């Protein structure tokens, strides 16, 4: 069964796309003066998660896919840090953070599961 090119069928990719929408919704709450700072960084990190999943699948080699899944996971961690910064600066609430973390944790678990599964197939 060829998994490559079928990234849109993955729960991981679908969930990470939901995360992008959530981040764009939450970043609307940040002040205008953060538009080219924190907002831009958060949106880029969010978009990077499903984008790297797709790019990894497009490479059609398991080792390459794993590499891009790690990049995606790194972007997720970057985004998590930026969300916490936004709360500490008073731009977002603890409730906003909890809402984000619920979805982020799901993406993280799915990413780790796929990485672990794929690593078993690579020699």
C-alpha positions in Angstrom: 0.0 0.0 0.0 1.5 3.3 -1.0 1.0 5.9 1.7 2.8 8.7 -0.1 0.6 11.4 -1.6 -2.3 10.5 0.6 -1.5 12.8 3.5 -5.0 14.4 3.3 -6.5 11.2 4.6 -4.4 11.3 7.8 -6.1 12.3 11.0 -2.8 14.0 11.8 -3.0 16.3 8.8 -6.7 17.0 9.3 -6.1 17.8 13.0 -3.1 20.0 12.2 -5.3 21.9 9.7 -7.8 22.5 12.5 -4.9 23.8 14.6 -4.1 26.4 11.9 -7.7 27.7 11.9 -7.6 27.8 15.7 -4.3 29.8 15.7 -5.6 32.3 13.1 -8.7 32.7 15.2 -6.8 33.3 18.4 -4.2 35.6 16.9 -7.0 38.0 15.9 -7.2 38.8 19.6 -3.6 40.1 19.7 -2.9 43.8 19.4 -2.3 45.4 16.1 1.3 46.3 17.0 2.1 42.5 17.2 0.8 42.0 13.6 4.4 41.8 12.2 5.9 40.2 15.3 4.2 37.6 17.4 1.1 37.2 15.2 3.2 36.6 12.1 5.5 34.1 13.8 2.5 32.2 15.3 0.7 31.9 12.1 3.9 30.8 10.2 4.6 28.1 12.8 1.0 26.9 12.7 1.0 26.7 8.9 4.3 24.9 9.0 2.8 21.9 10.9 0.5 20.5 8.1 2.8 21.9 5.4 5.8 19.8 6.6 3.6 16.8 6.9 2.5 17.3 3.3 6.0 18.0 2.0 7.4 14.9 3.8 4.8 12.8 2.1 5.6 14.3 -1.2 9.3 13.2 -0.9 8.2 9.6 -1.3 10.9 8.2 1.0 10.2 7.1 4.5 13.4 8.6 5.9 12.6 12.0 4.3 9.0 11.8 5.6 10.3 11.2 9.2 12.7 14.1 8.8 9.8 16.4 7.9 7.6 15.0 10.6 10.3 16.1 13.1 10.3 19.5 11.5 6.5 19.6 11.9 6.9 18.6 15.6 9.5 21.4 16.1 7.1 23.9 14.7 4.4 22.7 17.0 6.7 23.2 20.0 7.6 26.7 18.7 3.9 27.5 18.5 3.3 26.2 22.0 6.0 28.6 23.3 4.5 31.5 21.4 1.1 30.8 22.8 2.5 30.8 26.3 4.2 34.1 25.6 0.9 35.6 24.4 -0.7 34.6 27.7 2.1 36.0 29.8 1.9 39.3 27.9 -1.9 39.3 28.6 -2.9 39.1 25.0 -4.6 35.7 25.4 -6.4 34.1 28.4 -5.6 30.9 30.2 -8.9 29.6 28.6 -7.5 30.4 25.1 -4.3 28.5 26.0 -6.3 25.4 27.3 -8.3 25.4 24.1 -5.2 25.5 22.0 -3.4 22.9 24.1 -6.2 20.4 23.7 -5.8 20.5 19.9 -2.0 20.8 20.1 -1.7 17.8 22.4 -3.7 15.7 19.9 -1.5 16.8 17.0 1.6 16.0 19.1 0.4 12.5 20.0 -0.5 11.7 16.4 2.8 13.0 15.2 4.7 11.0 17.7 2.7 7.9 16.9 3.4 8.2 13.2 7.1 8.9 13.7 7.4 5.9 16.0 5.5 3.7 13.6 7.6 4.8 10.6 10.9 4.5 12.4 10.2 0.7 12.9 10.0 0.3 9.2 13.3 2.0 8.4 16.5 0.0 8.5 
